[in-house]
Amino acid sequence: MGAIMEAGLEDVDVERVEVGDELPVLTKPPITRTTLAYFCGASNDHNPIHVDSDFARAAGKDDVFAHGMLDMAYMGQLLTNWVLQSSIVSFEVKFAAIVYVGDEITCRGVVSEKIVTDTGFDLKIKLKAVDQHEVVKLTGEAVIRQALK
């Protein structure tokens, strides 16, 4: 692992970043019902399946579960903890499994490709979020564009 592990935001020296380097890991505290209620308000997604246990059970689930976009927001935080938001050219995810109350989500990223451009570098980042049992909850990819310093 090279420059990434010590780096943060504008400190990233893209010239030293290599394929295989890992972003600093982001682990979030366990999901709580309060987290879900707050996210309902923040996202304006008030689907009762995320906050009403009776509704969730009537829909065939054991209990409420997190919004997929909450998981994606955690993954976005992994990226913006490392680079400025304006450096993110693209960010896409695939939802792999439901995140339940009590799950502790850990987000990871690894540089999968480094592309030299006329003005700097594009870095392709493979993304993955897992729970405390290493069950994959989210996968994805981002492209980070960094100009030469």
SERO-4910 file (N, C-alpha, C, O; in steps of 0.05 Angstrom, whole numbers):
BEGIN
 pado doro    nc1    nc2    nc3   cac1   cac2   cac3    cc1    cc2    cc3    oc1    oc2    oc3
  Met    A     17    -24      0      0      0      0     18     25      0     38     26     14
  Gly    A      9     44    -16     26     68    -19     14     92     -5      9     91     19
  Ala    A     11    114    -20      5    140     -9    -23    142      3    -27    161     19
  Ile    A    -41    125     -3    -68    130      5    -73    127     35    -87    144     46
  Met    A    -61    108     48    -68    103     76    -63    127     94    -78    131    113
  Glu    A    -43    143     88    -37    166    105    -52    191     96    -53    212    110
  Ala    A    -63    190     72    -73    214     59   -102    221     68   -116    204     78
  Gly    A   -109    246     62   -136    255     67   -141    281     52   -125    299     53
  Leu    A   -164    282     39   -173    305     24   -151    316      5   -140    300    -10
  Glu    A   -144    341      7   -126    352    -12    -97    342     -9    -79    350    -25
  Asp    A    -92    326     11    -65    315     16    -59    292     -3    -36    283     -4
  Val    A    -79    281    -18    -74    258    -35    -55    265    -57    -60    283    -73
  Asp    A    -33    251    -58    -13    254    -79    -18    233   -100     -7    211    -98
  Val    A    -34    240   -120    -43    220   -139    -20    208   -155    -22    186   -166
  Glu    A      2    223   -157     25    212   -171     36    187   -157     48    170   -170
  Arg    A     33    186   -131     43    164   -115     23    141   -112     30    119   -103
  Val    A     -2    146   -118    -23    126   -115    -19    104   -136    -13    110   -159
  Glu    A    -21     79   -127    -17     56   -145    -41     38   -145    -57     38   -126
  Val    A    -45     23   -166    -66      3   -167    -61    -16   -144    -39    -25   -139
  Gly    A    -83    -22   -130    -81    -40   -107    -81    -25    -80    -85    -37    -59
  Asp    A    -75      1    -81    -76     17    -56   -104     18    -46   -124     19    -61
  Glu    A   -106     18    -19   -132     18     -6   -138     45      6   -120     58     18
  Leu    A   -163     54      4   -172     78     18   -174     72     48   -177     49     56
  Pro    A   -171     93     65   -176     89     93   -204     78     98   -223     89     88
  Val    A   -206     56    113   -231     43    119   -250     61    135   -240     76    152
  Leu    A   -275     59    130   -296     74    145   -314     54    158   -328     38    144
  Thr    A   -316     54    184   -335     36    198   -354     54    213   -346     72    229
  Lys    A   -380     49    209   -401     65    221   -411     50    246   -410     25    247
  Pro    A   -422     64    265   -434     51    288   -458     34    280   -469     38    258
  Pro    A   -467     15    296   -490     -1    289   -514     16    282   -519     37    294
  Ile    A   -529      7    263   -554     20    254   -574     18    277   -578     -4    289
  Thr    A   -587     40    284   -608     40    304   -634     49    292   -635     60    270
  Arg    A   -655     46    306   -681     56    297   -681     86    296   -694     98    278
  Thr    A   -665     99    313   -663    128    312   -649    136    287   -657    156    274
  Thr    A   -628    122    279   -614    127    254   -634    127    230   -634    144    213
  Leu    A   -650    106    230   -670    103    209   -690    126    209   -698    137    188
  Ala    A   -699    134    232   -719    156    235   -706    182    225   -719    197    210
  Tyr    A   -681    187    233   -668    211    224   -664    211    193   -668    231    180
  Phe    A   -657    188    182   -653    186    153   -679    190    138   -679    202    116
  Cys    A   -702    181    150   -728    187    137   -731    217    134   -740    226    112
  Gly    A   -725    232    155   -729    260    153   -709    273    134   -716    291    119
  Ala    A   -684    265    136   -663    277    119   -667    271     90   -661    288     73
  Ser    A   -677    248     83   -680    240     55   -708    245     44   -713    244     20
  Asn    A   -727    251     63   -755    255     56   -767    229     45   -786    229     29
  Asp    A   -755    206     53   -766    180     46   -778    168     71   -765    157     88
  His    A   -804    171     73   -819    163     97   -833    136     93   -854    131    105
  Asn    A   -822    118     77   -834     92     74   -834     78    101   -813     75    114
  Pro    A   -858     70    111   -860     58    138   -844     32    141   -840     24    164
  Ile    A   -836     19    120   -821     -6    122   -794     -1    136   -782    -20    146
  His    A   -785     24    137   -760     31    150   -762     38    179   -742     40    194
  Val    A   -787     44    189   -790     53    216   -813     40    232   -814     42    256
  Asp    A   -830     26    219   -854     14    232   -852    -17    231   -856    -29    210
  Ser    A   -845    -28    254   -841    -57    255   -866    -73    246   -864    -93    233
  Asp    A   -890    -64    255   -914    -78    247   -918    -78    217   -925    -98    204
  Phe    A   -913    -54    204   -915    -52    175   -895    -71    162   -901    -84    143
  Ala    A   -870    -71    172   -849    -88    160   -857   -117    162   -853   -132    142
  Arg    A   -867   -126    185   -875   -154    188   -899   -160    169   -900   -182    158
  Ala    A   -918   -142    166   -940   -146    148   -931   -149    119   -944   -161    102
  Ala    A   -908   -137    113   -896   -139     86   -878   -163     83   -866   -167     62
  Gly    A   -877   -180    104   -862   -205    102   -833   -203    112   -818   -222    108
  Lys    A   -826   -181    124   -799   -178    135   -799   -184    165   -820   -182    178
  Asp    A   -776   -191    176   -774   -196    205   -776   -170    221   -787   -170    243
  Asp    A   -767   -148    210   -767   -123    224   -760   -101    203   -757   -107    179
  Val    A   -759    -76    213   -751    -54    195   -722    -58    186   -707    -73    197
  Phe    A   -715    -43    165   -688    -45    154   -680    -18    142   -698     -1    136
  Ala    A   -655    -14    138   -644     12    128   -652     17     99   -655     -1     83
  His    A   -654     43     93   -657     52     66   -632     44     51   -610     47     61
  Gly    A   -634     36     26   -611     30     10   -593     55      7   -569     54      5
  Met    A   -606     78      5   -591    103      1   -575    111     26   -556    126     24
  Leu    A   -582    100     50   -566    105     73   -539     91     70   -518    102     76
  Asp    A   -540     66     61   -515     51     55   -498     66     35   -474     67     37
  Met    A   -511     75     14   -497     90     -7   -485    116      4   -463    123     -3
  Ala    A   -499    129     23   -488    153     35   -463    147     51   -444    162     51
  Tyr    A   -463    124     65   -438    116     79   -415    112     60   -393    120     65
  Met    A   -421     99     37   -400     95     17   -390    122      6   -366    125      1
  Gly    A   -409    140      2   -401    167     -7   -383    181     13   -364    195      6
  Gln    A   -389    176     39   -372    188     60   -344    176     60   -324    190     65
  Leu    A   -342    150     53   -315    138     50   -299    154     29   -275    160     34
  Leu    A   -312    161      7   -298    176    -14   -292    204     -5   -269    214    -10
  Thr    A   -311    218      6   -307    246     13   -289    250     38   -280    272     44
  Asn    A   -285    229     53   -265    230     74   -236    230     62   -217    237     76
  Trp    A   -234    221     37   -208    218     24   -202    240      4   -180    251      3
  Val    A   -222    247    -12   -219    269    -32   -241    289    -30   -262    283    -19
  Leu    A   -237    312    -41   -258    332    -42   -281    322    -60   -277    307    -79
  Gln    A   -305    329    -52   -329    320    -67   -327    327    -97   -336    312   -114
  Ser    A   -315    350   -103   -313    359   -130   -294    341   -147   -294    343   -171
  Ser    A   -278    324   -134   -261    306   -149   -275    281   -158   -264    265   -174
  Ile    A   -299    276   -148   -314    252   -155   -328    256   -182   -346    272   -184
  Val    A   -319    242   -202   -330    244   -229   -355    226   -231   -375    235   -243
  Ser    A   -354    202   -220   -377    184   -221   -376    167   -196   -355    162   -184
  Phe    A   -400    157   -189   -403    141   -165   -428    124   -169   -450    135   -171
  Glu    A   -425     98   -171   -448     81   -175   -446     56   -157   -424     48   -150
  Val    A   -469     46   -149   -469     23   -131   -489      2   -140   -507      8   -156
  Lys    A   -486    -22   -129   -505    -43   -132   -512    -53   -104   -494    -60    -89
  Phe    A   -538    -53    -98   -547    -62    -71   -547    -92    -71   -559   -105    -88
  Ala    A   -532   -104    -52   -529   -133    -51   -545   -147    -30   -554   -170    -34
  Ala    A   -550   -134     -7   -565   -147     14   -576   -125     33   -566   -103     34
  Ile    A   -598   -132     47   -611   -113     65   -593   -108     89   -580   -126    100
  Val    A   -593    -83     98   -580    -75    123   -601    -73    144   -620    -58    142
  Tyr    A   -596    -88    166   -616    -89    188   -607    -72    212   -584    -64    214
  Val    A   -626    -67    229   -621    -53    254   -600    -70    269   -602    -95    271
  Gly    A   -579    -57    279   -557    -71    293   -533    -76    275   -511    -82    286
  Asp    A   -537    -75    249   -514    -80    231   -494    -57    234   -501    -34    235
  Glu    A   -468    -64    234   -446    -45    235   -433    -47    207   -422    -67    199
  Ile    A   -435    -25    192   -426    -25    164   -398    -14    162   -391      6    173
  Thr    A   -381    -30    148   -354    -22    142   -351    -19    112   -357    -37     97
  Cys    A   -341      5    104   -338     11     75   -308     11     69   -291     21     84
  Arg    A   -302     -1     46   -274     -3     36   -273      4      7   -292      1     -8
  Gly    A   -250     14     -1   -245     20    -29   -216     13    -36   -198     15    -20
  Val    A   -212      5    -61   -186     -2    -70   -183     10    -99   -201      8   -115
  Val    A   -160     21   -105   -154     31   -131   -151      8   -150   -134     -9   -147
  Ser    A   -169      7   -171   -168    -15   -190   -155     -7   -216   -147    -24   -232
  Glu    A   -154     19   -221   -142     29   -246   -132     58   -242   -145     73   -229
  Lys    A   -110     64   -255    -99     91   -254    -95     99   -283    -79     87   -298
  Ile    A   -109    121   -291   -108    129   -319    -95    157   -321   -105    176   -308
  Val    A    -74    159   -336    -61    185   -340    -77    201   -360    -84    191   -381
  Thr    A    -82    226   -353    -97    244   -371    -79    268   -378    -56    269   -368
  Asp    A    -88    286   -395    -72    309   -402    -67    328   -378    -47    342   -377
  Thr    A    -85    327   -359    -83    346   -336    -77    333   -310    -72    347   -290
  Gly    A    -77    306   -309    -72    293   -283    -77    263   -285    -67    249   -302
  Phe    A    -94    254   -267   -100    225   -265   -130    221   -259   -142    237   -245
  Asp    A   -141    199   -271   -167    189   -262   -161    163   -248   -146    146   -257
  Leu    A   -173    159   -225   -170    135   -209   -197    121   -208   -216    132   -199
  Lys    A   -197     96   -216   -221     80   -213   -219     65   -186   -198     53   -180
  Ile    A   -240     68   -171   -241     56   -144   -263     35   -142   -286     41   -147
  Lys    A   -255     11   -135   -275    -10   -130   -284     -7   -101   -267     -4    -83
  Leu    A   -309     -9    -96   -321     -4    -70   -336    -28    -60   -347    -43    -75
  Lys    A   -335    -31    -33   -351    -53    -21   -358    -45      8   -342    -33     22
  Ala    A   -382    -51     16   -391    -47     43   -401    -74     54   -416    -88     41
  Val    A   -391    -80     78   -399   -106     91   -409   -100    119   -404    -79    131
  Asp    A   -423   -120    130   -432   -117    158   -412   -130    176   -390   -139    167
  Gln    A   -418   -132    201   -400   -142    221   -393   -172    217   -375   -182    229
  His    A   -409   -186    200   -404   -214    194   -391   -217    167   -389   -240    157
  Glu    A   -382   -195    155   -370   -194    129   -389   -201    106   -380   -209     84
  Val    A   -415   -199    111   -435   -202     90   -435   -177     73   -438   -155     83
  Val    A   -432   -181     47   -431   -158     29   -459   -146     26   -478   -159     20
  Lys    A   -460   -120     32   -486   -105     31   -488    -87      7   -510    -82     -3
  Leu    A   -464    -79     -3   -464    -59    -25   -437    -62    -39   -416    -65    -27
  Thr    A   -438    -60    -66   -413    -59    -82   -416    -35   -100   -438    -25   -105
  Gly    A   -394    -26   -111   -395     -4   -130   -369      4   -141   -349    -10   -138
  Glu    A   -369     26   -155   -345     37   -167   -348     68   -168   -369     79   -171
  Ala    A   -325     80   -166   -324    110   -168   -300    117   -185   -281    102   -187
  Val    A   -302    140   -198   -279    151   -213   -273    178   -199   -290    195   -196
  Ile    A   -247    180   -192   -237    204   -179   -218    217   -199   -200    204   -210
  Arg    A   -222    243   -203   -205    259   -221   -188    278   -205   -198    294   -189
  Gln    A   -162    276   -208   -143    293   -193   -124    306   -213   -111    292   -230
  Ala    A   -122    332   -212   -103    347   -228    -75    344   -216    -72    340   -192
  Leu    A    -55    347   -232    -27    347   -222    -23    371   -205    -34    393   -210
  Lys    A     -7    368   -184     -2    391   -165     22    406   -174     30    426   -162
***
